[in-house]
């Protein structure tokens, strides 16, 4: 299966299986990805295992940050995921309809309800 790694992307300590395309300014680190996966520019994937990467199939990601965090609480081991848009304004004190969330203007979420 081909891997399409464009100039300006970075892959570190990761296993890529299947058809995976990684665009410029995208970073993949500490992941075990199973394709098909399409990352356009400006993405960061870190700490994703093969099972979590299956949920990325059929989506072309752009300007998104997805992080997997391994957490252990006493006898419970789990993975917590954070998903952000790379253009999200995390300094916003309250949500307005013009606030960005996951690189979408927040009014988009009102329109799909």
Helices and strands as residue ranges (DSSP letters): E 3-5, E 10-12, E 15-17, E 20-22, E 27-29, E 32-34, E 37-39, E 44-46, H 50-53, G 54-56, E 60-61, E 64-73, E 76-85, E 100-101, E 104-105, H 107-111
